């Protein structure tokens, strides 16, 4: 299974080769809105997330 981040990287590469965003997103099966998504986590939530990930990987 390919992650959304991997798909976004592929989209960036293909757009750099001159293909349109619409066509590239169709090819890699990624919705165009996912290209523009930005996480809206607050600073406190980001710190908590990092802390929990650190604990989980110990």
Biopython code that builds the backbone (N, CA, C, O; Angstrom):
import numpy as np
from Bio.PDB.StructureBuilder import StructureBuilder

atoms = [
    (1, "UNK", "N", (0.842, -1.180, 0.000)),
    (1, "UNK", "CA", (0.000, 0.000, 0.000)),
    (1, "UNK", "C", (0.887, 1.245, 0.000)),
    (1, "UNK", "O", (1.884, 1.300, 0.720)),
    (2, "UNK", "N", (0.537, 2.203, -0.777)),
    (2, "UNK", "CA", (1.316, 3.428, -0.902)),
    (2, "UNK", "C", (0.683, 4.507, -0.024)),
    (2, "UNK", "O", (-0.532, 4.707, -0.054)),
    (3, "UNK", "N", (1.514, 5.199, 0.758)),
    (3, "UNK", "CA", (1.005, 6.235, 1.650)),
    (3, "UNK", "C", (0.675, 7.508, 0.879)),
    (3, "UNK", "O", (1.118, 7.707, -0.252)),
    (4, "UNK", "N", (-0.103, 8.349, 1.512)),
    (4, "UNK", "CA", (-0.474, 9.621, 0.907)),
    (4, "UNK", "C", (0.759, 10.490, 0.656)),
    (4, "UNK", "O", (0.829, 11.204, -0.345)),
    (5, "UNK", "N", (1.729, 10.426, 1.567)),
    (5, "UNK", "CA", (2.954, 11.210, 1.405)),
    (5, "UNK", "C", (3.743, 10.742, 0.190)),
    (5, "UNK", "O", (4.317, 11.559, -0.529)),
    (6, "UNK", "N", (3.777, 9.434, -0.042)),
    (6, "UNK", "CA", (4.468, 8.906, -1.214)),
    (6, "UNK", "C", (3.762, 9.332, -2.498)),
    (6, "UNK", "O", (4.401, 9.648, -3.501)),
    (7, "UNK", "N", (2.434, 9.333, -2.446)),
    (7, "UNK", "CA", (1.666, 9.773, -3.613)),
    (7, "UNK", "C", (1.935, 11.249, -3.893)),
    (7, "UNK", "O", (2.091, 11.643, -5.049)),
    (8, "UNK", "N", (1.988, 12.067, -2.842)),
    (8, "UNK", "CA", (2.252, 13.487, -3.021)),
    (8, "UNK", "C", (3.631, 13.723, -3.605)),
    (8, "UNK", "O", (3.810, 14.620, -4.429)),
    (9, "UNK", "N", (4.603, 12.931, -3.191)),
    (9, "UNK", "CA", (5.955, 13.051, -3.744)),
    (9, "UNK", "C", (5.940, 12.703, -5.228)),
    (9, "UNK", "O", (6.583, 13.376, -6.034)),
    (10, "UNK", "N", (5.209, 11.655, -5.585)),
    (10, "UNK", "CA", (5.107, 11.261, -6.992)),
    (10, "UNK", "C", (4.421, 12.353, -7.813)),
    (10, "UNK", "O", (4.818, 12.636, -8.943)),
    (11, "UNK", "N", (3.398, 12.955, -7.234)),
    (11, "UNK", "CA", (2.697, 14.044, -7.918)),
    (11, "UNK", "C", (3.650, 15.197, -8.182)),
    (11, "UNK", "O", (3.670, 15.754, -9.280)),
    (12, "UNK", "N", (4.440, 15.556, -7.177)),
    (12, "UNK", "CA", (5.408, 16.642, -7.342)),
    (12, "UNK", "C", (6.397, 16.364, -8.459)),
    (12, "UNK", "O", (6.710, 17.252, -9.251)),
    (13, "UNK", "N", (6.892, 15.133, -8.525)),
    (13, "UNK", "CA", (7.844, 14.762, -9.575)),
    (13, "UNK", "C", (7.205, 14.855, -10.958)),
    (13, "UNK", "O", (7.803, 15.388, -11.893)),
    (14, "UNK", "N", (5.987, 14.333, -11.076)),
    (14, "UNK", "CA", (5.319, 14.326, -12.386)),
    (14, "UNK", "C", (4.917, 15.727, -12.829)),
    (14, "UNK", "O", (4.987, 16.051, -14.014)),
    (15, "UNK", "N", (4.499, 16.552, -11.881)),
    (15, "UNK", "CA", (4.167, 17.949, -12.224)),
    (15, "UNK", "C", (5.428, 18.662, -12.703)),
    (15, "UNK", "O", (5.376, 19.481, -13.621)),
    (16, "UNK", "N", (6.557, 18.345, -12.078)),
    (16, "UNK", "CA", (7.830, 18.922, -12.485)),
    (16, "UNK", "C", (8.221, 18.539, -13.905)),
    (16, "UNK", "O", (9.016, 19.230, -14.543)),
    (17, "UNK", "N", (7.667, 17.447, -14.396)),
    (17, "UNK", "CA", (7.943, 17.008, -15.761)),
    (17, "UNK", "C", (6.969, 17.612, -16.763)),
    (17, "UNK", "O", (7.035, 17.317, -17.956)),
    (18, "UNK", "N", (6.063, 18.460, -16.277)),
    (18, "UNK", "CA", (5.198, 19.199, -17.185)),
    (18, "UNK", "C", (3.764, 18.712, -17.296)),
    (18, "UNK", "O", (2.999, 19.252, -18.095)),
    (19, "UNK", "N", (3.376, 17.710, -16.521)),
    (19, "UNK", "CA", (1.992, 17.234, -16.568)),
    (19, "UNK", "C", (1.110, 18.119, -15.692)),
    (19, "UNK", "O", (1.598, 18.758, -14.759)),
    (20, "UNK", "N", (-0.173, 18.154, -15.989)),
    (20, "UNK", "CA", (-1.097, 18.968, -15.197)),
    (20, "UNK", "C", (-1.402, 18.291, -13.867)),
    (20, "UNK", "O", (-1.327, 17.068, -13.751)),
    (21, "UNK", "N", (-1.750, 19.101, -12.861)),
    (21, "UNK", "CA", (-2.082, 18.564, -11.543)),
    (21, "UNK", "C", (-3.270, 17.619, -11.633)),
    (21, "UNK", "O", (-3.282, 16.564, -10.999)),
    (22, "UNK", "N", (-4.253, 17.994, -12.411)),
    (22, "UNK", "CA", (-5.455, 17.169, -12.542)),
    (22, "UNK", "C", (-5.119, 15.790, -13.098)),
    (22, "UNK", "O", (-5.576, 14.781, -12.561)),
    (23, "UNK", "N", (-4.336, 15.734, -14.153)),
    (23, "UNK", "CA", (-3.992, 14.469, -14.795)),
    (23, "UNK", "C", (-3.114, 13.621, -13.881)),
    (23, "UNK", "O", (-3.314, 12.412, -13.766)),
    (24, "UNK", "N", (-2.153, 14.250, -13.240)),
    (24, "UNK", "CA", (-1.246, 13.523, -12.352)),
    (24, "UNK", "C", (-2.014, 12.921, -11.175)),
    (24, "UNK", "O", (-1.793, 11.765, -10.815)),
    (25, "UNK", "N", (-2.905, 13.696, -10.581)),
    (25, "UNK", "CA", (-3.685, 13.194, -9.453)),
    (25, "UNK", "C", (-4.547, 12.006, -9.885)),
    (25, "UNK", "O", (-4.714, 11.044, -9.135)),
    (26, "UNK", "N", (-5.077, 12.082, -11.069)),
    (26, "UNK", "CA", (-5.862, 10.974, -11.603)),
    (26, "UNK", "C", (-4.982, 9.724, -11.769)),
    (26, "UNK", "O", (-5.407, 8.615, -11.446)),
    (27, "UNK", "N", (-3.768, 9.910, -12.268)),
    (27, "UNK", "CA", (-2.865, 8.788, -12.498)),
    (27, "UNK", "C", (-2.442, 8.084, -11.213)),
    (27, "UNK", "O", (-2.366, 6.856, -11.172)),
    (28, "UNK", "N", (-2.168, 8.859, -10.164)),
    (28, "UNK", "CA", (-1.710, 8.264, -8.907)),
    (28, "UNK", "C", (-2.846, 8.034, -7.916)),
    (28, "UNK", "O", (-2.612, 7.630, -6.777)),
    (29, "UNK", "N", (-4.069, 8.292, -8.352)),
    (29, "UNK", "CA", (-5.271, 8.091, -7.542)),
    (29, "UNK", "C", (-5.214, 8.876, -6.240)),
    (29, "UNK", "O", (-5.392, 8.327, -5.152)),
    (30, "UNK", "N", (-4.961, 10.170, -6.377)),
    (30, "UNK", "CA", (-4.900, 11.082, -5.243)),
    (30, "UNK", "C", (-5.872, 12.221, -5.514)),
    (30, "UNK", "O", (-5.850, 12.815, -6.593)),
    (31, "UNK", "N", (-6.718, 12.527, -4.551)),
    (31, "UNK", "CA", (-7.632, 13.647, -4.731)),
    (31, "UNK", "C", (-6.843, 14.951, -4.689)),
    (31, "UNK", "O", (-5.921, 15.105, -3.888)),
    (32, "UNK", "N", (-7.214, 15.884, -5.557)),
    (32, "UNK", "CA", (-6.466, 17.146, -5.627)),
    (32, "UNK", "C", (-6.494, 17.911, -4.320)),
    (32, "UNK", "O", (-5.538, 18.616, -3.998)),
    (33, "UNK", "N", (-7.567, 17.787, -3.564)),
    (33, "UNK", "CA", (-7.636, 18.509, -2.291)),
    (33, "UNK", "C", (-6.560, 18.038, -1.315)),
    (33, "UNK", "O", (-6.159, 18.786, -0.423)),
    (34, "UNK", "N", (-6.092, 16.794, -1.483)),
    (34, "UNK", "CA", (-5.037, 16.290, -0.611)),
    (34, "UNK", "C", (-3.706, 16.995, -0.858)),
    (34, "UNK", "O", (-2.847, 17.014, 0.024)),
    (35, "UNK", "N", (-3.525, 17.570, -2.035)),
    (35, "UNK", "CA", (-2.294, 18.310, -2.329)),
    (35, "UNK", "C", (-2.179, 19.565, -1.476)),
    (35, "UNK", "O", (-1.076, 20.006, -1.150)),
    (36, "UNK", "N", (-3.312, 20.132, -1.120)),
    (36, "UNK", "CA", (-3.332, 21.415, -0.437)),
    (36, "UNK", "C", (-3.616, 21.294, 1.059)),
    (36, "UNK", "O", (-3.667, 22.299, 1.767)),
    (37, "UNK", "N", (-3.801, 20.071, 1.536)),
    (37, "UNK", "CA", (-4.128, 19.860, 2.946)),
    (37, "UNK", "C", (-2.957, 20.242, 3.845)),
    (37, "UNK", "O", (-1.813, 19.866, 3.590)),
    (38, "UNK", "N", (-3.257, 20.986, 4.887)),
    (38, "UNK", "CA", (-2.265, 21.322, 5.901)),
    (38, "UNK", "C", (-2.837, 20.963, 7.259)),
    (38, "UNK", "O", (-3.978, 21.302, 7.571)),
    (39, "UNK", "N", (-2.048, 20.281, 8.058)),
    (39, "UNK", "CA", (-2.489, 19.898, 9.385)),
    (39, "UNK", "C", (-2.795, 21.147, 10.215)),
    (39, "UNK", "O", (-2.090, 22.152, 10.119)),
    (40, "UNK", "N", (-3.837, 21.076, 11.017)),
    (40, "UNK", "CA", (-4.241, 22.222, 11.819)),
    (40, "UNK", "C", (-4.019, 21.973, 13.307)),
    (40, "UNK", "O", (-4.727, 22.524, 14.150)),
    (41, "UNK", "N", (-3.030, 21.137, 13.620)),
    (41, "UNK", "CA", (-2.729, 20.861, 15.015)),
    (41, "UNK", "C", (-2.121, 22.095, 15.685)),
    (41, "UNK", "O", (-1.276, 22.779, 15.108)),
    (42, "UNK", "N", (-2.558, 22.358, 16.888)),
    (42, "UNK", "CA", (-1.968, 23.459, 17.649)),
    (42, "UNK", "C", (-0.588, 23.032, 18.132)),
    (42, "UNK", "O", (-0.242, 21.852, 18.074)),
    (43, "UNK", "N", (0.181, 23.971, 18.598)),
    (43, "UNK", "CA", (1.534, 23.680, 19.093)),
    (43, "UNK", "C", (1.476, 22.676, 20.244)),
    (43, "UNK", "O", (2.297, 21.762, 20.316)),
    (44, "UNK", "N", (0.517, 22.848, 21.129)),
    (44, "UNK", "CA", (0.383, 21.943, 22.268)),
    (44, "UNK", "C", (0.059, 20.523, 21.797)),
    (44, "UNK", "O", (0.622, 19.557, 22.310)),
    (45, "UNK", "N", (-0.837, 20.396, 20.832)),
    (45, "UNK", "CA", (-1.189, 19.079, 20.305)),
    (45, "UNK", "C", (-0.014, 18.442, 19.574)),
    (45, "UNK", "O", (0.165, 17.225, 19.635)),
    (46, "UNK", "N", (0.782, 19.240, 18.889)),
    (46, "UNK", "CA", (1.947, 18.708, 18.194)),
    (46, "UNK", "C", (2.945, 18.144, 19.198)),
    (46, "UNK", "O", (3.508, 17.070, 18.986)),
    (47, "UNK", "N", (3.161, 18.866, 20.284)),
    (47, "UNK", "CA", (4.083, 18.399, 21.314)),
    (47, "UNK", "C", (3.581, 17.106, 21.951)),
    (47, "UNK", "O", (4.359, 16.189, 22.211)),
    (48, "UNK", "N", (2.284, 17.044, 22.197)),
    (48, "UNK", "CA", (1.688, 15.840, 22.777)),
    (48, "UNK", "C", (1.835, 14.664, 21.829)),
    (48, "UNK", "O", (2.153, 13.556, 22.261)),
    (49, "UNK", "N", (1.610, 14.888, 20.548)),
    (49, "UNK", "CA", (1.747, 13.836, 19.547)),
    (49, "UNK", "C", (3.173, 13.310, 19.493)),
    (49, "UNK", "O", (3.388, 12.098, 19.448)),
    (50, "UNK", "N", (4.139, 14.205, 19.498)),
    (50, "UNK", "CA", (5.549, 13.796, 19.482)),
    (50, "UNK", "C", (5.866, 12.984, 20.726)),
    (50, "UNK", "O", (6.527, 11.950, 20.640)),
    (51, "UNK", "N", (5.403, 13.441, 21.876)),
    (51, "UNK", "CA", (5.650, 12.744, 23.138)),
    (51, "UNK", "C", (5.065, 11.334, 23.112)),
    (51, "UNK", "O", (5.730, 10.378, 23.511)),
    (52, "UNK", "N", (3.828, 11.203, 22.646)),
    (52, "UNK", "CA", (3.179, 9.895, 22.594)),
    (52, "UNK", "C", (3.887, 8.946, 21.621)),
    (52, "UNK", "O", (3.988, 7.749, 21.887)),
    (53, "UNK", "N", (4.370, 9.470, 20.511)),
    (53, "UNK", "CA", (5.098, 8.643, 19.557)),
    (53, "UNK", "C", (6.415, 8.161, 20.168)),
    (53, "UNK", "O", (6.819, 7.017, 19.959)),
    (54, "UNK", "N", (7.076, 9.033, 20.917)),
    (54, "UNK", "CA", (8.324, 8.645, 21.579)),
    (54, "UNK", "C", (8.078, 7.513, 22.560)),
    (54, "UNK", "O", (8.848, 6.554, 22.617)),
    (55, "UNK", "N", (7.020, 7.622, 23.322)),
    (55, "UNK", "CA", (6.671, 6.580, 24.306)),
    (55, "UNK", "C", (6.340, 5.277, 23.577)),
    (55, "UNK", "O", (6.753, 4.200, 24.006)),
    (56, "UNK", "N", (5.607, 5.379, 22.493)),
    (56, "UNK", "CA", (5.165, 4.187, 21.773)),
    (56, "UNK", "C", (6.325, 3.409, 21.168)),
    (56, "UNK", "O", (6.250, 2.185, 21.057)),
    (57, "UNK", "N", (7.387, 4.088, 20.777)),
    (57, "UNK", "CA", (8.505, 3.434, 20.115)),
    (57, "UNK", "C", (9.611, 3.010, 21.068)),
    (57, "UNK", "O", (10.676, 2.589, 20.617)),
    (58, "UNK", "N", (9.388, 3.108, 22.370)),
    (58, "UNK", "CA", (10.409, 2.695, 23.340)),
    (58, "UNK", "C", (10.378, 1.207, 23.564)),
    (58, "UNK", "O", (11.169, 0.684, 24.350)),
]
sb = StructureBuilder()
sb.init_structure("model")
sb.init_model(0)
sb.init_chain("A")
sb.init_seg("    ")
for serial, (resi, resn, name, xyz) in enumerate(atoms, 1):
    if name == "N":
        sb.init_residue(resn, " ", resi, " ")
    sb.init_atom(name, np.array(xyz, "f"), 0.0, 1.0, " ", f" {name:<3s}", serial, name[0])
structure = sb.get_structure()
